[in-house]
Amino acid sequence: MADVLLKLSGLLIFFGILFSLARLVIGRTIVDRIVAIDMLTVITISLIVLYSHVSGRFIYVDVALVYGVLSFLAVLAVARYLERGL
Amino acid sequence: MAETALREILGSFVVLAGAFFLFSAGLGVLRMPDAFTRIQAGTKATTLGNLLVMLGVGILHPDWALKLLLVAGFVLITNPVSSHALARAGHFIGIPMAPSTGADALRDDENAKAEKAKAEKAGAENGADRAGDGA
């Protein structure tokens, strides 16, 4: 039962990543692409934590935390660059 | 034993709810009409989905709860900040809005501020002229 539920949630997360990747490719403006990247990072944090449950290793939660910090800085840097240059 | 099985099923359901919100965020970011509504749909739904996934994994592994709480709090703080900075930058560089947009409060605010600055400048010049006449 629990395995089936976890597989189903993995499938839903896969489709979320697929849709935001489609937005990243077709984009049209730069803000659309950065929003897609921001969303992908948050989904990836959830996916890393879920994988740490599936594999049973606590260390991957630390990986998710560091990944979140770095991606947040990346999005802020791009927003600042758009607003007033480097 | 029964308690462990119950906890696993409950945590898996909460993780499934979070995954559904992540999926709907992807759908929103694909289907929304312009960049600002995409920011809205993507950021809010992914925040809720991420919180639910953290809660579900926390139910499955109660001894990981502290670090999961740290990750959840971090996402809860940084995600609105990055989306706000991104929306402000997009408005500043003139990303077009959907034709059905009703109000743009930031543009009205900037127009009012520019008019006020222009009026103050004109008033200062008039005052300087009058002072010159008096002398």
Backbone of each chain as ProteinMPNN parsed JSONL, in Angstrom:
{"seq_chain_A": "MADVLLKLSGLLIFFGILFSLARLVIGRTIVDRIVAIDMLTVITISLIVLYSHVSGRFIYVDVALVYGVLSFLAVLAVARYLERGL", "coords_chain_A": {"N_chain_A": [[0.835, -1.212, 0.0], [1.766, 1.307, 0.988], [4.005, 1.474, -0.653], [2.845, 1.627, -3.197], [1.554, 4.095, -3.015], [3.761, 5.796, -2.728], [5.03, 5.376, -5.181], [3.087, 6.403, -6.884], [3.137, 9.114, -6.103], [5.704, 9.72, -6.931], [5.325, 9.53, -9.685], [3.546, 11.674, -10.12], [5.223, 13.816, -9.399], [7.104, 13.535, -11.39], [5.581, 14.293, -13.643], [5.093, 16.963, -12.975], [7.726, 18.011, -13.126], [8.164, 17.556, -15.825], [6.285, 19.286, -17.064], [7.179, 21.806, -16.193], [9.675, 21.788, -17.359], [8.918, 21.889, -20.032], [7.889, 24.484, -20.085], [10.245, 25.824, -19.601], [11.602, 25.367, -21.979], [9.913, 26.413, -24.067], [9.34, 28.924, -23.148], [9.408, 32.004, -24.088], [9.625, 34.71, -22.725], [12.359, 35.98, -20.664], [11.774, 35.966, -17.964], [9.838, 34.007, -17.684], [11.388, 31.742, -18.12], [13.158, 31.83, -15.948], [11.384, 31.558, -13.84], [10.518, 28.963, -14.307], [12.907, 27.604, -13.789], [13.246, 28.197, -11.065], [11.015, 26.924, -9.97], [11.665, 24.298, -10.671], [13.876, 23.839, -9.022], [12.708, 23.858, -6.456], [10.954, 21.703, -6.636], [12.869, 19.758, -7.007], [14.149, 19.744, -4.526], [12.119, 18.623, -2.928], [12.047, 16.136, -4.188], [14.586, 15.097, -3.659], [14.452, 14.791, -0.876], [12.392, 12.937, -0.723], [13.659, 10.825, -2.008], [15.621, 10.313, -0.167], [14.093, 9.165, 1.821], [13.278, 6.846, 0.438], [15.674, 5.52, -0.108], [16.63, 5.365, 2.434], [18.685, 6.841, 3.622], [19.979, 9.264, 5.693], [21.664, 11.341, 5.068], [21.08, 12.566, 2.655], [19.207, 14.524, 3.122], [20.65, 16.685, 4.045], [21.967, 17.281, 1.68], [19.786, 18.21, 0.174], [19.204, 20.545, 1.596], [21.516, 22.178, 1.192], [21.419, 22.389, -1.576], [19.065, 23.864, -1.872], [19.824, 26.346, -0.699], [21.83, 27.226, -2.5], [20.428, 27.405, -4.949], [18.535, 29.333, -4.371], [20.17, 31.598, -4.071], [21.02, 31.787, -6.727], [18.668, 32.444, -8.158], [18.073, 34.929, -6.997], [20.329, 36.377, -7.827], [19.972, 36.451, -10.609], [17.589, 37.946, -10.752], [18.434, 40.39, -9.697], [20.298, 41.094, -11.615], [18.636, 41.477, -13.831], [17.251, 43.708, -12.973], [19.007, 45.911, -12.408], [21.481, 45.55, -13.657], [24.824, 44.083, -13.493]], "CA_chain_A": [[0.0, 0.0, 0.0], [2.618, 2.502, 1.072], [4.852, 1.492, -1.845], [2.05, 2.102, -4.336], [1.331, 5.537, -2.84], [5.006, 6.508, -3.002], [5.254, 5.329, -6.629], [2.14, 7.349, -7.49], [3.617, 10.482, -5.894], [6.841, 9.9, -7.83], [4.797, 9.771, -11.028], [3.015, 13.041, -10.167], [6.358, 14.743, -9.392], [7.684, 13.443, -12.725], [4.829, 15.124, -14.581], [5.368, 18.369, -12.638], [9.024, 18.37, -13.698], [8.027, 17.558, -17.285], [5.574, 20.488, -17.483], [7.994, 23.009, -16.041], [10.724, 21.737, -18.388], [8.325, 22.382, -21.274], [7.847, 25.95, -19.988], [11.636, 26.305, -19.712], [12.027, 25.315, -23.379], [9.173, 27.301, -24.947], [9.629, 30.195, -22.513], [9.032, 33.283, -24.702], [10.419, 35.778, -22.106], [13.379, 35.44, -19.751], [11.193, 35.749, -16.633], [9.202, 32.682, -17.712], [12.398, 30.685, -17.982], [13.7, 31.813, -14.587], [10.343, 30.985, -12.972], [10.558, 27.509, -14.478], [14.084, 27.094, -13.084], [12.972, 28.304, -9.63], [10.102, 25.833, -9.64], [12.377, 23.021, -10.774], [14.718, 23.63, -7.848], [11.897, 23.504, -5.282], [10.495, 20.326, -6.855], [14.014, 18.866, -6.817], [14.354, 19.591, -3.078], [11.167, 17.607, -2.477], [12.397, 14.829, -4.743], [15.757, 14.585, -2.948], [14.013, 14.325, 0.447], [11.652, 11.695, -0.949], [14.616, 9.768, -2.31], [16.306, 9.949, 1.071], [13.226, 8.185, 2.491], [13.244, 5.572, -0.291], [16.949, 4.826, 0.051], [16.893, 5.193, 3.845], [19.922, 7.507, 4.041], [19.66, 10.577, 6.258], [22.599, 12.361, 4.591], [20.544, 13.268, 1.488], [18.461, 15.71, 3.552], [21.639, 17.767, 4.026], [22.162, 17.643, 0.274], [18.644, 19.027, -0.222], [19.317, 21.865, 2.225], [22.557, 22.951, 0.503], [20.904, 22.666, -2.918], [18.111, 24.961, -1.747], [20.545, 27.6, -0.462], [22.528, 27.669, -3.709], [19.491, 27.782, -6.006], [17.943, 30.615, -3.965], [21.123, 32.659, -4.437], [21.052, 31.914, -8.182], [17.496, 33.191, -8.623], [18.215, 36.328, -6.576], [21.339, 37.016, -8.667], [19.391, 36.746, -11.923], [16.625, 39.03, -10.605], [19.177, 41.635, -9.528], [20.894, 41.421, -12.905], [17.603, 42.026, -14.707], [16.723, 44.985, -12.523], [19.918, 47.053, -12.541], [22.79, 45.172, -14.172], [25.691, 43.415, -12.524]], "C_chain_A": [[0.86, 1.248, 0.0], [3.53, 2.602, -0.141], [4.103, 2.057, -3.043], [1.839, 3.601, -4.241], [2.601, 6.316, -3.17], [5.321, 6.496, -4.491], [4.352, 6.31, -7.351], [2.622, 8.785, -7.306], [4.86, 10.747, -6.735], [6.402, 10.186, -9.25], [4.273, 11.197, -11.16], [4.156, 14.053, -10.207], [7.049, 14.713, -10.749], [6.93, 14.325, -13.708], [4.992, 16.603, -14.272], [6.679, 18.841, -13.221], [8.926, 18.46, -15.214], [7.355, 18.852, -17.757], [6.454, 21.722, -17.321], [9.198, 22.975, -16.978], [10.189, 22.215, -19.728], [8.25, 23.896, -21.255], [9.25, 26.528, -20.122], [12.067, 26.32, -21.171], [11.268, 26.335, -24.208], [9.184, 28.738, -24.452], [8.993, 31.478, -22.986], [9.699, 34.487, -24.054], [11.374, 35.153, -21.091], [12.776, 35.157, -18.378], [10.476, 34.403, -16.569], [10.23, 31.592, -17.482], [12.951, 30.644, -16.558], [12.669, 31.262, -13.605], [10.349, 29.471, -13.079], [11.756, 26.919, -13.74], [13.86, 27.106, -11.568], [12.061, 27.169, -9.167], [10.808, 24.491, -9.672], [13.249, 22.778, -9.556], [13.888, 23.221, -6.629], [11.371, 22.075, -5.413], [11.647, 19.356, -6.604], [14.342, 18.687, -5.349], [13.404, 18.522, -2.53], [11.565, 16.22, -2.937], [13.603, 14.241, -4.026], [15.348, 14.053, -1.575], [13.226, 13.02, 0.329], [12.605, 10.549, -1.247], [15.392, 9.362, -1.066], [15.431, 9.018, 1.919], [13.297, 6.83, 1.798], [14.534, 4.795, -0.075], [17.326, 4.648, 1.516], [18.169, 5.838, 4.345], [19.604, 8.933, 4.464], [20.483, 11.676, 5.619], [22.032, 13.141, 3.411], [19.711, 14.48, 1.872], [19.399, 16.919, 3.617], [21.908, 18.239, 2.605], [21.036, 18.548, -0.206], [18.755, 20.436, 0.346], [20.339, 22.732, 1.491], [22.106, 23.317, -0.908], [19.913, 23.822, -2.893], [18.798, 26.3, -1.557], [21.153, 28.116, -1.772], [21.545, 28.124, -4.787], [18.799, 29.099, -5.672], [18.865, 31.771, -4.331], [21.144, 32.867, -5.944], [19.874, 32.737, -8.679], [17.591, 34.649, -8.224], [19.229, 37.051, -7.451], [20.767, 37.363, -10.03], [18.411, 37.905, -11.827], [17.334, 40.371, -10.458], [19.816, 42.07, -10.839], [19.865, 42.02, -13.848], [17.234, 43.433, -14.293], [17.721, 46.12, -12.73], [21.299, 46.66, -13.011], [23.678, 44.606, -13.095], [26.483, 44.405, -11.678]], "O_chain_A": [[0.72, 2.126, -0.852], [3.803, 3.705, -0.614], [4.642, 2.857, -3.808], [1.929, 4.31, -5.243], [2.542, 7.366, -3.809], [5.824, 7.486, -5.022], [4.769, 6.969, -8.303], [2.535, 9.591, -8.232], [5.06, 11.867, -7.205], [7.023, 10.987, -9.948], [4.511, 11.86, -12.169], [4.09, 15.034, -10.947], [7.53, 15.743, -11.219], [7.542, 15.025, -14.515], [5.027, 17.424, -15.189], [6.756, 19.946, -13.757], [9.535, 19.338, -15.825], [7.795, 19.453, -18.737], [6.481, 22.587, -18.197], [9.7, 24.032, -17.36], [10.906, 22.87, -20.485], [8.511, 24.542, -22.27], [9.426, 27.604, -20.694], [12.827, 27.202, -21.57], [11.886, 27.064, -24.984], [9.052, 29.67, -25.246], [8.098, 31.993, -22.316], [10.316, 35.263, -24.783], [11.239, 33.991, -20.709], [13.2, 34.224, -17.696], [10.495, 33.733, -15.537], [9.985, 30.637, -16.745], [13.189, 29.565, -16.014], [13.028, 30.579, -12.646], [10.204, 28.77, -12.078], [11.645, 25.854, -13.133], [14.229, 26.161, -10.87], [12.291, 26.542, -8.133], [10.583, 23.642, -8.809], [13.362, 21.642, -9.094], [14.296, 22.352, -5.859], [11.34, 21.326, -4.437], [11.445, 18.27, -6.061], [14.767, 17.605, -4.943], [13.811, 17.638, -1.777], [11.445, 15.247, -2.193], [13.66, 13.032, -3.8], [15.824, 13.002, -1.147], [13.365, 12.119, 1.155], [12.388, 9.425, -0.793], [15.777, 8.201, -0.922], [15.953, 8.177, 2.651], [13.366, 5.792, 2.455], [14.514, 3.579, 0.116], [18.233, 3.877, 1.83], [18.695, 5.437, 5.382], [19.035, 9.71, 3.698], [20.063, 12.834, 5.618], [22.452, 14.274, 3.177], [19.518, 15.377, 1.052], [19.002, 18.037, 3.289], [22.056, 19.434, 2.351], [21.279, 19.532, -0.904], [18.439, 21.41, -0.337], [20.063, 23.896, 1.197], [22.375, 24.42, -1.384], [19.918, 24.666, -3.789], [18.408, 27.289, -2.178], [21.009, 29.29, -2.112], [21.795, 29.118, -5.467], [18.504, 29.894, -6.565], [18.414, 32.798, -4.837], [21.271, 34.002, -6.405], [20.041, 33.622, -9.519], [17.235, 35.527, -9.01], [19.025, 38.217, -7.791], [21.036, 38.441, -10.56], [18.387, 38.764, -12.709], [16.895, 41.374, -11.021], [19.873, 43.261, -11.145], [20.167, 42.959, -14.585], [16.935, 44.272, -15.143], [17.331, 47.195, -13.186], [22.241, 47.415, -12.767], [23.332, 44.64, -11.915], [27.259, 43.996, -10.815]]}, "seq_chain_B": "MAETALREILGSFVVLAGAFFLFSAGLGVLRMPDAFTRIQAGTKATTLGNLLVMLGVGILHPDWALKLLLVAGFVLITNPVSSHALARAGHFIGIPMAPSTGADALRDDENAKAEKAKAEKAGAENGADRAGDGA", "coords_chain_B": {"N_chain_B": [[3.472, -2.948, 15.948], [1.222, -2.748, 14.242], [0.878, -0.086, 14.609], [3.139, 1.013, 13.326], [2.668, 0.326, 10.631], [0.359, 1.792, 10.168], [1.352, 4.368, 10.475], [3.118, 4.484, 8.315], [1.329, 4.368, 6.152], [-0.19, 6.687, 6.548], [1.802, 8.713, 6.348], [2.582, 8.279, 3.7], [0.274, 9.012, 2.377], [0.21, 11.771, 2.934], [2.561, 12.58, 1.635], [1.76, 11.98, -0.943], [-0.28, 13.869, -1.305], [1.268, 16.213, -1.263], [2.802, 15.745, -3.567], [0.798, 15.889, -5.45], [0.227, 18.636, -5.313], [2.63, 19.677, -6.264], [2.542, 18.707, -8.872], [0.276, 20.093, -9.815], [1.305, 22.636, -9.716], [3.195, 22.518, -11.772], [1.43, 22.187, -13.922], [0.063, 24.645, -13.793], [2.136, 26.449, -14.32], [2.636, 25.823, -16.881], [0.245, 26.443, -18.246], [-0.706, 29.012, -17.671], [-1.489, 32.472, -18.615], [0.41, 34.73, -18.716], [3.689, 36.035, -17.659], [3.595, 36.908, -14.977], [1.359, 35.728, -13.77], [2.262, 33.162, -14.016], [4.409, 33.162, -12.25], [2.971, 33.466, -9.879], [1.36, 31.076, -9.817], [3.321, 29.043, -9.935], [5.083, 29.534, -7.691], [3.514, 29.583, -5.262], [2.107, 27.138, -5.224], [4.206, 25.298, -5.317], [5.45, 25.843, -2.893], [3.541, 24.992, -0.975], [3.32, 22.299, -1.74], [5.919, 21.386, -1.27], [6.094, 21.753, 1.523], [4.177, 19.874, 2.354], [5.325, 17.496, 1.462], [7.627, 17.439, 3.065], [6.379, 17.224, 5.568], [5.158, 14.726, 5.304], [7.372, 12.968, 4.981], [8.482, 13.472, 7.441], [6.545, 12.304, 9.075], [6.928, 9.674, 8.343], [9.568, 9.205, 9.141], [10.191, 9.903, 12.198], [12.49, 10.592, 13.621], [14.009, 12.201, 11.962], [12.961, 14.679, 12.109], [13.799, 17.246, 12.897], [15.745, 18.282, 11.107], [14.279, 18.171, 8.753], [12.35, 20.032, 9.362], [13.944, 22.277, 9.348], [14.644, 22.44, 6.595], [12.048, 22.849, 5.538], [11.319, 25.286, 6.76], [13.258, 26.92, 5.64], [12.612, 26.859, 2.885], [10.102, 28.006, 3.091], [10.77, 30.605, 3.828], [12.543, 31.557, 1.792], [11.321, 31.193, -0.733], [9.053, 32.994, -1.259], [10.568, 35.371, -1.206], [12.343, 35.162, -3.407], [10.502, 34.974, -5.502], [9.223, 37.42, -5.303], [11.316, 39.233, -5.849], [11.836, 38.484, -8.458], [9.402, 39.046, -9.772], [9.307, 41.803, -9.445], [11.59, 42.596, -10.879], [10.833, 41.714, -13.416], [8.609, 43.362, -13.912], [9.933, 45.768, -13.963], [11.629, 45.643, -16.225], [9.711, 45.594, -18.133], [8.055, 43.355, -18.911], [5.49, 41.988, -20.89], [1.96, 42.049, -19.979], [-0.914, 39.877, -19.586], [-3.773, 40.381, -21.744], [-6.108, 40.474, -20.258], [-5.562, 41.644, -17.832], [-6.458, 43.429, -14.918], [-5.691, 45.523, -13.031], [-2.826, 47.54, -12.24], [-0.983, 48.127, -9.788], [1.616, 48.826, -9.059], [2.614, 50.24, -11.27], [0.864, 52.454, -11.307], [1.592, 53.584, -8.871], [4.27, 54.28, -9.335], [3.926, 56.165, -11.394], [2.496, 58.18, -10.03], [4.428, 58.935, -8.178], [6.416, 59.989, -9.845], [5.064, 62.184, -10.948], [4.665, 63.731, -8.682], [7.308, 64.35, -7.987], [7.998, 65.9, -10.196], [6.271, 68.099, -9.891], [7.217, 69.16, -7.479], [9.747, 69.965, -8.267], [9.137, 71.957, -10.148], [7.842, 73.778, -8.462], [9.989, 74.544, -6.808], [11.6, 75.867, -8.661], [9.972, 78.051, -9.333], [9.887, 79.375, -6.875], [12.585, 80.12, -6.665], [12.733, 81.951, -8.774], [11.047, 83.996, -7.9], [12.414, 84.846, -5.626], [14.65, 85.882, -6.878], [13.499, 88.102, -8.21], [12.731, 89.688, -6.08], [15.215, 90.46, -5.06]], "CA_chain_B": [[3.546, -3.338, 14.536], [0.095, -2.107, 13.548], [1.099, 1.372, 14.635], [4.117, 1.351, 12.295], [2.018, 0.253, 9.315], [-0.563, 2.933, 10.07], [2.152, 5.574, 10.279], [3.624, 4.475, 6.937], [0.262, 4.697, 5.195], [-0.539, 8.102, 6.743], [2.871, 9.532, 5.775], [2.549, 8.158, 2.246], [-0.834, 9.828, 1.868], [0.59, 13.186, 2.979], [3.514, 12.775, 0.546], [0.998, 11.97, -2.187], [-0.944, 15.17, -1.422], [2.294, 17.175, -1.663], [3.157, 15.502, -4.965], [-0.287, 16.426, -6.272], [0.371, 20.085, -5.424], [3.761, 19.941, -7.162], [2.035, 18.46, -10.226], [-0.609, 21.183, -10.235], [2.151, 23.797, -9.97], [3.709, 22.362, -13.128], [0.331, 22.453, -14.85], [-0.197, 26.081, -13.795], [3.211, 27.198, -14.963], [2.554, 25.572, -18.327], [-1.002, 26.869, -18.876], [-1.112, 30.382, -17.357], [-1.319, 33.305, -19.82], [1.58, 35.604, -18.818], [4.781, 35.689, -16.756], [3.294, 37.194, -13.568], [0.484, 34.659, -13.269], [3.072, 31.945, -13.894], [5.127, 33.277, -10.977], [1.988, 33.212, -8.82], [0.984, 29.663, -9.762], [4.462, 28.199, -9.64], [5.688, 29.675, -6.377], [2.652, 29.236, -4.118], [1.787, 25.71, -5.199], [5.376, 24.499, -4.957], [5.707, 25.989, -1.464], [2.643, 24.095, -0.235], [3.668, 20.913, -2.026], [7.172, 21.05, -0.582], [5.803, 21.612, 2.952], [3.47, 18.624, 2.598], [6.261, 16.377, 1.316], [8.449, 17.404, 4.281], [5.554, 16.704, 6.67], [4.958, 13.301, 5.11], [8.61, 12.249, 5.313], [8.63, 13.587, 8.884], [5.699, 11.276, 9.708], [7.528, 8.359, 8.093], [10.798, 9.091, 9.952], [10.089, 10.957, 13.23], [13.792, 11.023, 14.138], [14.599, 13.185, 11.06], [12.022, 15.797, 12.039], [14.405, 18.559, 13.109], [16.358, 18.759, 9.858], [13.202, 18.405, 7.782], [11.751, 21.313, 9.745], [14.882, 23.305, 8.867], [14.457, 22.566, 5.144], [10.728, 23.422, 5.281], [11.366, 26.695, 7.118], [14.085, 27.633, 4.669], [11.821, 27.049, 1.663], [9.01, 28.934, 3.419], [11.287, 31.969, 3.859], [13.225, 32.027, 0.579], [10.542, 31.113, -1.962], [8.401, 34.276, -1.525], [11.552, 36.428, -1.464], [12.839, 35.073, -4.784], [9.438, 35.271, -6.454], [8.978, 38.865, -5.267], [12.395, 39.899, -6.573], [11.686, 38.162, -9.871], [8.259, 39.779, -10.311], [9.666, 43.219, -9.505], [12.512, 42.776, -11.999], [10.075, 41.566, -14.65], [7.828, 44.586, -14.114], [10.861, 46.881, -14.242], [12.108, 45.584, -17.606], [8.597, 45.725, -19.062], [7.483, 42.116, -19.441], [4.066, 42.269, -21.183], [0.959, 41.335, -19.19], [-2.026, 39.336, -20.361], [-4.754, 41.449, -22.045], [-7.206, 40.498, -19.293], [-5.113, 42.188, -16.548], [-7.361, 44.491, -14.506], [-5.081, 46.66, -12.34], [-1.372, 47.46, -12.09], [-0.795, 49.096, -8.701], [3.001, 49.305, -9.021], [2.773, 51.27, -12.299], [0.166, 53.646, -10.83], [2.387, 54.157, -7.789], [5.452, 54.935, -9.905], [3.484, 57.361, -12.113], [2.157, 59.213, -9.04], [5.677, 59.42, -7.582], [7.101, 60.819, -10.844], [4.356, 63.465, -11.068], [4.914, 64.51, -7.462], [8.676, 64.866, -8.075], [8.004, 66.966, -11.205], [5.599, 69.27, -9.309], [8.116, 69.754, -6.482], [10.843, 70.631, -8.985], [8.579, 73.187, -10.712], [7.609, 74.693, -7.352], [11.288, 75.078, -6.362], [12.082, 76.836, -9.646], [9.173, 79.273, -9.179], [10.337, 80.06, -5.671], [13.878, 80.742, -6.943], [12.497, 83.118, -9.62], [10.486, 85.083, -7.1], [13.49, 85.358, -4.787], [15.496, 86.711, -7.729], [12.804, 89.363, -8.467], [12.78, 90.504, -4.872], [16.547, 91.041, -4.919]], "C_chain_B": [[2.451, -2.657, 13.738], [0.284, -0.6, 13.496], [2.078, 1.809, 13.556], [3.481, 1.346, 10.91], [1.081, 1.436, 9.111], [0.218, 4.217, 9.789], [2.697, 5.636, 8.848], [2.549, 4.886, 5.947], [-0.114, 6.17, 5.305], [0.516, 9.011, 6.105], [2.871, 9.462, 4.269], [1.401, 8.958, 1.656], [-0.466, 11.302, 1.865], [1.605, 13.497, 1.873], [2.792, 12.818, -0.795], [0.27, 13.289, -2.401], [0.058, 16.239, -1.851], [2.684, 17.003, -3.114], [2.062, 16.001, -5.89], [-0.161, 17.935, -6.421], [1.553, 20.448, -6.322], [3.341, 19.749, -8.618], [1.161, 19.61, -10.704], [0.176, 22.465, -10.438], [2.753, 23.715, -11.368], [2.652, 22.664, -14.162], [0.059, 23.957, -14.948], [0.873, 26.842, -14.519], [3.211, 26.941, -16.465], [1.381, 26.301, -18.952], [-1.342, 28.334, -18.641], [-0.746, 31.352, -18.477], [-0.093, 34.195, -19.849], [2.546, 35.319, -17.67], [4.386, 35.871, -15.294], [2.351, 36.142, -12.984], [1.247, 33.349, -13.161], [3.898, 31.967, -12.61], [4.202, 32.91, -9.823], [1.712, 31.716, -8.674], [2.162, 28.806, -9.326], [4.918, 28.307, -8.206], [4.784, 29.163, -5.26], [2.403, 27.74, -4.063], [3.017, 24.886, -4.849], [5.72, 24.656, -3.487], [4.849, 25.023, -0.654], [3.011, 22.638, -0.478], [4.927, 20.477, -1.308], [6.928, 20.871, 0.922], [5.117, 20.281, 3.237], [4.392, 17.423, 2.449], [7.162, 16.279, 2.545], [7.668, 16.818, 5.452], [5.369, 15.197, 6.539], [6.199, 12.5, 5.449], [8.885, 12.346, 6.812], [7.746, 12.603, 9.638], [6.324, 9.901, 9.525], [8.767, 8.13, 8.945], [10.773, 10.169, 11.033], [11.448, 11.421, 13.752], [14.501, 11.982, 13.189], [13.916, 14.534, 11.175], [12.712, 17.152, 12.115], [14.993, 19.108, 11.823], [15.325, 18.995, 8.77], [12.503, 19.723, 8.069], [12.636, 22.462, 9.278], [14.706, 23.526, 7.371], [13.13, 23.254, 4.832], [10.714, 24.914, 5.61], [12.181, 27.509, 6.138], [13.314, 27.892, 3.38], [10.715, 28.067, 1.908], [9.503, 30.374, 3.453], [11.771, 32.402, 2.476], [12.328, 32.056, -0.648], [9.744, 32.385, -2.243], [9.394, 35.391, -1.848], [12.007, 36.377, -2.919], [11.732, 35.396, -5.773], [9.125, 36.761, -6.478], [10.054, 39.619, -6.038], [12.245, 39.688, -8.071], [10.532, 38.948, -10.496], [8.58, 41.26, -10.431], [10.606, 43.493, -10.675], [11.779, 42.663, -13.326], [9.225, 42.784, -14.95], [8.727, 45.744, -14.524], [11.338, 46.847, -15.686], [10.97, 45.494, -18.6], [8.152, 44.437, -19.709], [5.992, 42.353, -19.706], [3.124, 41.436, -20.334], [-0.118, 40.792, -20.118], [-3.046, 40.444, -20.622], [-5.859, 41.543, -21.015], [-6.797, 41.074, -17.95], [-5.96, 43.397, -16.167], [-6.648, 45.698, -13.954], [-3.58, 46.437, -12.246], [-0.971, 48.501, -11.057], [0.619, 49.641, -8.692], [3.214, 50.393, -10.06], [2.078, 52.565, -11.881], [0.991, 54.36, -9.769], [3.597, 54.898, -8.346], [5.068, 56.192, -10.674], [3.187, 58.498, -11.14], [3.425, 59.805, -8.43], [6.412, 60.34, -8.547], [6.416, 62.18, -10.975], [4.616, 64.348, -9.863], [6.309, 65.128, -7.511], [8.738, 66.026, -9.063], [7.387, 68.242, -10.635], [6.501, 69.956, -8.291], [9.243, 70.536, -7.156], [10.358, 71.967, -9.559], [8.358, 74.217, -9.615], [8.907, 75.331, -6.873], [11.807, 76.112, -7.345], [11.315, 78.147, -9.547], [9.633, 80.072, -7.975], [11.661, 80.779, -5.916], [13.686, 81.996, -7.793], [12.001, 84.299, -8.791], [11.575, 85.706, -6.198], [14.399, 86.274, -5.603], [14.843, 88.06, -8.001], [12.907, 90.299, -7.265], [14.148, 91.156, -4.709], [16.762, 92.039, -6.048]], "O_chain_B": [[2.708, -2.062, 12.691], [-0.075, 0.071, 12.528], [1.886, 2.852, 12.932], [3.72, 2.249, 10.109], [1.015, 2.01, 8.024], [-0.194, 5.044, 8.976], [2.734, 6.706, 8.241], [2.806, 5.652, 5.018], [-0.333, 6.835, 4.292], [0.175, 9.965, 5.406], [3.129, 10.466, 3.606], [1.525, 9.52, 0.567], [-0.782, 12.017, 0.914], [1.528, 14.551, 1.242], [3.159, 13.591, -1.68], [0.197, 13.786, -3.525], [-0.251, 17.077, -2.699], [2.881, 17.988, -3.826], [2.345, 16.481, -6.988], [-0.404, 18.476, -7.499], [1.483, 21.428, -7.063], [3.73, 20.524, -9.491], [1.277, 20.055, -11.845], [-0.224, 23.308, -11.242], [2.818, 24.721, -12.075], [2.929, 23.318, -15.168], [-0.149, 24.486, -16.04], [0.577, 27.781, -15.257], [3.727, 27.751, -17.235], [1.492, 26.747, -20.094], [-2.195, 28.87, -19.348], [0.202, 31.098, -19.22], [0.435, 34.42, -20.938], [2.273, 34.478, -16.814], [4.795, 35.076, -14.448], [2.52, 35.716, -11.841], [0.927, 32.512, -12.317], [4.073, 30.937, -11.958], [4.572, 32.161, -8.919], [1.809, 31.154, -7.583], [2.025, 27.947, -8.454], [5.127, 27.286, -7.55], [5.229, 28.397, -4.405], [2.475, 27.133, -2.995], [2.899, 23.876, -4.156], [6.229, 23.717, -2.875], [5.344, 24.326, 0.232], [3.018, 21.831, 0.452], [5.013, 19.359, -0.801], [7.479, 19.957, 1.535], [5.423, 19.624, 4.232], [4.28, 16.45, 3.195], [7.439, 15.18, 3.024], [8.198, 16.026, 6.232], [5.416, 14.472, 7.532], [6.113, 11.474, 6.122], [9.45, 11.424, 7.4], [8.123, 12.116, 10.703], [6.267, 9.06, 10.422], [9.006, 7.019, 9.42], [11.293, 11.261, 10.804], [11.555, 12.531, 14.274], [15.527, 12.543, 13.574], [14.245, 15.452, 10.423], [12.272, 18.107, 11.476], [14.769, 20.269, 11.481], [15.47, 19.908, 7.957], [12.112, 20.444, 7.151], [12.133, 23.504, 8.858], [14.626, 24.669, 6.919], [13.072, 24.134, 3.972], [10.172, 25.717, 4.85], [11.842, 28.654, 5.836], [13.348, 28.998, 2.84], [10.421, 28.893, 1.043], [8.738, 31.287, 3.14], [11.446, 33.502, 2.03], [12.552, 32.877, -1.537], [9.748, 32.838, -3.388], [9.102, 36.261, -2.668], [12.058, 37.405, -3.594], [11.994, 36.034, -6.793], [8.8, 37.315, -7.529], [9.746, 40.54, -6.795], [12.494, 40.598, -8.862], [10.656, 39.458, -11.61], [8.179, 41.908, -11.398], [10.453, 44.49, -11.38], [12.058, 43.417, -14.259], [9.122, 43.202, -16.104], [8.339, 46.593, -15.326], [11.447, 47.896, -16.322], [11.214, 45.333, -19.795], [7.895, 44.402, -20.912], [5.295, 42.87, -18.833], [3.414, 40.286, -20.002], [-0.221, 41.192, -21.278], [-3.176, 41.358, -19.809], [-6.497, 42.59, -20.898], [-7.58, 41.016, -17.002], [-6.167, 44.293, -16.986], [-6.957, 46.819, -14.36], [-3.113, 45.3, -12.18], [-0.652, 49.636, -11.412], [0.82, 50.807, -8.352], [3.913, 51.37, -9.791], [2.625, 53.651, -12.071], [1.081, 55.588, -9.763], [3.92, 55.999, -7.9], [5.792, 57.186, -10.625], [3.571, 59.643, -11.382], [3.504, 61.01, -8.191], [6.971, 61.356, -8.132], [7.084, 63.207, -11.097], [4.77, 65.563, -9.993], [6.49, 66.284, -7.128], [9.431, 67.014, -8.824], [7.903, 69.337, -10.858], [6.553, 71.184, -8.234], [9.642, 71.607, -6.698], [11.056, 72.978, -9.478], [8.65, 75.398, -9.804], [8.934, 76.523, -6.564], [12.387, 77.119, -6.938], [11.9, 79.225, -9.658], [9.756, 81.295, -8.04], [11.859, 81.9, -5.448], [14.374, 82.996, -7.584], [12.457, 85.431, -8.947], [11.642, 86.924, -6.035], [14.864, 87.303, -5.111], [15.537, 89.076, -8.025], [13.132, 91.502, -7.395], [14.229, 92.3, -4.261], [17.824, 92.656, -6.132]]}, "name": "protein", "num_of_chains": 2, "seq": "MADVLLKLSGLLIFFGILFSLARLVIGRTIVDRIVAIDMLTVITISLIVLYSHVSGRFIYVDVALVYGVLSFLAVLAVARYLERGLMAETALREILGSFVVLAGAFFLFSAGLGVLRMPDAFTRIQAGTKATTLGNLLVMLGVGILHPDWALKLLLVAGFVLITNPVSSHALARAGHFIGIPMAPSTGADALRDDENAKAEKAKAEKAGAENGADRAGDGA"}
